Amino acid sequence: MSGSSYAYASGRVSGLEESLLTERVWSQLLAAEDRDEVLRILGDSWYGTLLQAENGLDGALRNAVCRAEEELAELSNDEVFTRGILLRRDVRNARYIWKNLAAGGDGDVEVEPAGMIAVEDIKKVWSDSNIADILPVQFRDSLEEIQALHSPSAAKLDSVLDRLAAMVEADNLGKLEEPVGSLPAVKIELRNFLTAARSRGEELTPAAVEEIMLDGGYHTPSDIAEAARVNRLAALLGEIAGFEEAAAALDQGLESGSFLAFQRESDRMTMDILERASGKMFSPGPLAAYVLRRELEASHLKIIAAGKAAGIGSRRISARVPRG
C-alpha cells in the first residue's frame, strides 16, 4: 500500500477516532455511582446505538471492536496487514469455542464474525484431527497442546491461548514500522514481569514460572524467573529505557501485594505508543492504532462497569484505569 494511499486512509481514520470517548466522558464514567449510571453515560455517547441494538454491554463492546476491524479491512489495501488484524479476531473465537469444548460443552457459544478462519472450521477441528491442516500452523499447534492436557484448568487453557494471541500479534503487528512494531514486545515484557511478580506468593519454582511466560519480550523468561528468585524483578525491568515508571510501579506492587498501579502503567505505555502511531500519516500506524485503541477502550469500559457493579469505589478503579 503506497504512502499516498495510507495518507487517504489515515484521513478517514481521523474521522473515526472522533467516536472514541473523550477525557470528560471518562471522568464521568469513573465518578458514576453505579453500573446503571455507567450505562446511562454511554447511552449518550457513540456507544448508545450499539447498546440499543445489543443485549447488554458485553455485546455492544464486542460489536464496537468488530466494527473497528471491519473499517480497517475496508480502508487497507495491504492484504498482509489486514490478515494480521483479522487473525486476532480468530484467536478470540478460538478462545470462546475451545474453552467451552474443553469444559465438555458443544462449542455453541456466542462468537464474533469470522476473521480469516471460518467459525465452523474452528469448531470442526476439535473432533477431527484429519482436517487440522485448514488452520494456520500456530492455531493447529495450540489446539494440539490443549487437547494433550489432562482435565485442564481455565487458567491453563488461558495460558495456551494467551501464547497463541501473543504469537499472532508479534508475527503481524511486530513487522510494522515503529512505534506500532514495538507494541507486541512491550506487551509481552510487561505481562511476563506481572506473571513473575504474582507467582512470588504461589511458591512456584523458577522452572514453573518460566513455563507460564511468553517468548518475545526484551528479557528471556529464564532471566525474569531468575530475577524473581533473587528479588530483582523491578531492578531488571528498570534497566530498559522507557520502562522506568513501570519498574517503580512494579516495585510498589511487590511491596504492597497489589499490582493495580503496574497494570495501569502498562496500559498507559500502550496508550502512549498508540498515540504516537496515530500521527504517522504515511504508514499503517493510524489504522492499527485506531483498532487497538478501540480494543483498549472496550477493555477499560468492562473494568469500570464490573467495578461499579461490585461496589468498588472510584479511587480504586482509577488506580487501575489510566483514564479521566
C-alpha positions in Angstrom: 0.0 0.0 0.0 1.5 3.3 -1.1 2.3 6.3 1.2 -0.4 8.3 -0.6 -3.0 5.6 0.0 -2.1 5.4 3.6 -2.5 9.2 3.8 -6.0 8.9 2.5 -6.8 6.0 4.9 -5.3 8.0 7.8 -7.5 10.9 6.9 -10.6 8.6 7.1 -9.3 7.2 10.4 -9.0 10.7 11.9 -12.8 11.0 11.5 -13.4 7.6 13.1 -11.3 8.5 16.0 -13.7 11.2 16.9 -16.0 8.5 18.2 -13.5 7.4 20.8 -14.5 8.6 24.3 -13.2 11.9 25.5 -11.4 12.5 28.8 -14.5 14.3 30.0 -16.7 11.2 29.4 -14.1 9.0 31.1 -14.1 11.3 34.2 -17.9 11.0 34.3 -17.7 7.2 34.0 -15.2 6.9 36.8 -17.3 9.2 39.0 -20.5 7.2 38.3 -22.4 5.9 41.3 -23.1 2.5 39.9 -23.2 0.4 36.7 -26.6 1.8 35.7 -25.2 5.3 35.6 -22.3 4.0 33.5 -24.8 2.6 31.0 -26.7 5.9 31.0 -23.5 7.9 30.3 -22.5 5.5 27.5 -26.0 5.7 26.1 -25.4 9.4 25.4 -22.1 8.6 23.6 -21.2 6.9 20.3 -22.0 3.6 22.1 -25.6 4.5 22.5 -26.8 2.9 19.3 -24.8 -0.3 19.9 -26.3 -0.6 23.4 -29.8 -0.3 22.0 -29.0 -3.0 19.3 -27.3 -5.5 21.6 -28.3 -7.5 24.6 -26.1 -5.8 27.2 -22.8 -4.0 27.4 -20.6 -7.0 26.6 -22.3 -7.4 23.2 -22.1 -3.7 22.5 -18.3 -3.7 23.2 -17.7 -6.8 21.1 -19.6 -5.2 18.3 -17.6 -2.0 18.6 -14.3 -3.8 18.2 -15.6 -5.8 15.3 -16.7 -2.6 13.6 -13.3 -1.1 14.0 -11.7 -4.2 12.5 -14.1 -4.1 9.6 -13.5 -0.4 9.0 -9.7 -1.2 8.9 -10.2 -4.0 6.4 -12.2 -1.7 4.2 -9.6 1.1 4.3 -6.5 -1.1 3.9 -5.2 -2.4 0.6 -2.4 -4.3 2.3 -3.6 -7.9 2.5 -0.9 -9.0 4.9 -1.7 -6.2 7.3 -5.4 -6.8 7.1 -4.9 -10.6 7.6 -2.8 -9.9 10.7 -5.5 -7.8 12.3 -8.4 -10.2 11.4 -6.5 -13.2 12.7 -6.5 -11.7 16.1 -10.3 -11.9 16.0 -10.0 -15.6 15.1 -7.8 -16.1 18.2 -10.7 -14.7 20.3 -13.2 -17.0 18.6 -10.9 -20.0 19.3 -10.7 -19.0 22.9 -14.5 -18.8 23.2 -15.1 -22.2 21.4 -12.2 -24.3 22.6 -12.6 -23.4 26.2 -16.2 -24.4 26.0 -15.4 -27.7 24.3 -12.6 -28.4 26.8 -15.2 -28.0 29.6 -17.5 -30.5 28.0 -19.7 -28.1 26.1 -20.8 -28.4 22.4 -19.0 -25.3 21.2 -22.3 -23.5 20.6 -21.3 -20.2 22.2 -21.5 -16.6 21.3 -18.7 -15.6 19.0 -17.6 -12.7 16.8 -17.9 -12.7 13.0 -15.1 -14.8 11.4 -11.8 -13.0 10.6 -9.7 -15.2 8.3 -10.9 -18.6 9.6 -14.5 -19.8 9.4 -16.1 -20.2 12.8 -17.3 -23.7 11.8 -13.8 -24.7 11.0 -12.6 -23.7 14.5 -15.4 -26.0 15.9 -14.8 -28.9 13.5 -11.1 -29.4 14.1 -11.7 -30.1 17.7 -13.1 -33.5 16.9 -11.5 -34.2 13.6 -7.7 -34.0 13.6 -7.7 -35.1 9.9 -8.8 -31.6 8.9 -6.5 -29.7 11.2 -4.5 -28.5 8.2 -7.3 -26.0 7.5 -5.9 -24.0 10.4 -2.8 -21.8 10.3 0.1 -23.7 12.0 0.1 -21.6 15.2 -3.6 -22.4 15.7 -3.0 -26.0 15.0 -0.1 -26.3 17.5 -2.2 -24.6 20.2 -5.1 -26.9 19.6 -2.8 -29.9 19.9 -1.3 -28.5 23.1 -4.8 -28.0 24.6 -6.0 -31.5 23.7 -2.9 -33.1 25.1 -3.7 -31.6 28.5 -5.5 -33.8 31.1 -8.5 -32.1 32.6 -7.0 -28.6 32.0 -8.0 -25.7 34.3 -9.3 -22.5 32.9 -6.0 -20.9 33.8 -4.0 -23.4 31.9 -6.2 -23.1 28.8 -5.9 -19.3 29.0 -2.1 -19.7 29.2 -2.0 -21.6 26.0 -4.4 -19.2 24.2 -2.6 -16.2 25.6 0.6 -17.6 23.9 -1.3 -18.0 20.7 -2.6 -14.4 20.8 0.9 -13.1 21.5 2.4 -15.1 18.6 -0.2 -13.9 16.1 0.2 -10.3 17.2 4.0 -10.5 17.2 4.1 -12.1 13.7 1.9 -9.4 12.3 2.0 -6.2 14.2 5.6 -6.8 15.1 6.6 -6.5 11.5 5.2 -3.0 11.1 7.4 0.1 11.5 7.8 1.9 14.8 6.1 2.7 17.0 3.4 0.0 16.4 6.1 -2.6 15.6 7.4 -2.4 19.2 4.0 -2.9 20.8 3.9 -6.8 20.9 7.3 -6.9 22.6 6.3 -4.2 25.1 3.1 -6.1 26.0 4.9 -9.4 26.3 7.6 -7.9 28.5 5.1 -6.2 30.9 2.9 -9.4 31.0 5.9 -11.6 31.9 7.0 -9.3 34.7 3.5 -9.2 36.1 3.3 -13.0 35.9 6.6 -13.4 37.7 5.6 -10.9 40.4 2.3 -12.6 41.1 4.0 -16.0 41.2 6.1 -15.0 44.2 3.2 -15.7 46.5 2.5 -19.0 45.0 5.8 -20.7 45.9 6.4 -21.8 42.3 9.8 -23.0 41.2 11.8 -20.8 38.7 11.1 -23.5 36.0 7.4 -23.4 36.7 7.4 -19.6 36.5 9.4 -19.7 33.3 6.9 -22.2 31.7 3.9 -19.8 32.0 5.7 -16.8 30.5 5.9 -15.8 26.8 8.8 -15.5 24.4 9.2 -12.3 22.5 9.9 -9.7 25.2 13.1 -7.8 25.9 14.2 -10.3 28.5 14.0 -14.1 28.3 11.6 -15.9 30.5 14.6 -17.6 32.2 16.1 -14.2 33.0 12.9 -13.0 34.5 12.3 -16.2 36.5 15.8 -15.9 37.9 15.3 -12.2 38.8 12.1 -13.2 40.6 14.0 -15.8 42.6 16.7 -13.3 43.8 14.2 -10.4 44.3 15.5 -8.3 41.4 12.4 -8.0 39.3 11.9 -4.3 39.4 15.6 -3.6 39.0 15.7 -5.8 35.9 12.7 -4.2 34.3 14.1 -0.7 35.1 17.2 -1.4 33.0 15.2 -0.9 29.8 14.9 2.7 28.6 11.3 3.9 28.9 10.3 1.3 31.4 11.4 3.2 34.5 7.9 4.2 35.7 6.7 0.6 35.1 9.6 -0.6 37.2 8.7 1.8 40.0 5.1 0.6 39.9 6.2 -3.0 40.0 8.4 -2.3 43.0 5.4 -0.7 44.7 3.3 -3.7 43.9 5.9 -6.2 45.2 5.8 -4.2 48.5 2.1 -3.9 48.8 0.9 -7.1 47.1 -1.4 -5.1 44.8 -0.4 -4.7 41.1 -3.1 -2.3 40.1 -0.6 0.6 39.6 1.6 -1.6 37.5 -1.3 -2.7 35.3 -2.4 1.0 35.0 1.1 2.0 33.9 1.3 -1.0 31.5 -1.9 0.3 29.8 -0.6 3.9 29.9 2.5 2.7 28.0 0.3 1.0 25.4 -1.8 4.2 25.0 1.3 6.3 24.5 2.6 4.0 21.7 -0.8 4.2 20.0 -1.0 7.9 20.4 2.4 8.3 18.6 1.4 5.7 16.0 -1.8 7.6 15.1 0.3 10.6 14.0 2.3 8.7 11.3 0.2 9.6 8.3 2.1 7.8 5.6 2.1 4.4 7.3 -0.3 1.7 8.6 0.2 3.1 12.0 -3.0 5.2 12.3 -5.1 2.2 11.1 -3.6 -0.2 13.5 -3.7 2.4 16.3 -7.4 3.0 15.8 -8.3 -0.6 16.1 -6.1 -1.2 19.1 -7.4 2.0 20.8 -10.9 0.8 20.4 -9.9 -2.6 21.9 -8.3 -0.9 24.9 -11.3 1.4 25.3 -13.6 -1.6 25.4 -11.3 -3.3 28.0 -11.4 -0.3 30.3 -15.1 0.1 30.0 -15.5 -3.6 31.1 -13.3 -2.9 34.1 -15.2 0.2 35.1 -18.6 -1.5 34.6 -17.6 -4.6 36.6 -16.1 -2.4 39.3 -19.2 -0.3 39.7 -21.4 -3.4 39.7 -19.2 -4.8 42.6 -19.5 -1.6 44.5 -15.8 -0.7 44.1 -15.0 2.9 44.7 -13.9 5.4 42.1 -10.5 5.8 43.6 -9.7 2.1 43.4 -10.9 1.8 39.8 -8.9 4.9 38.9 -5.8 3.2 40.4 -6.2 0.6 37.7 -7.6 2.5 34.6 -5.5 5.3 33.2 -8.4 7.5 32.1 -10.1 10.7 33.1 
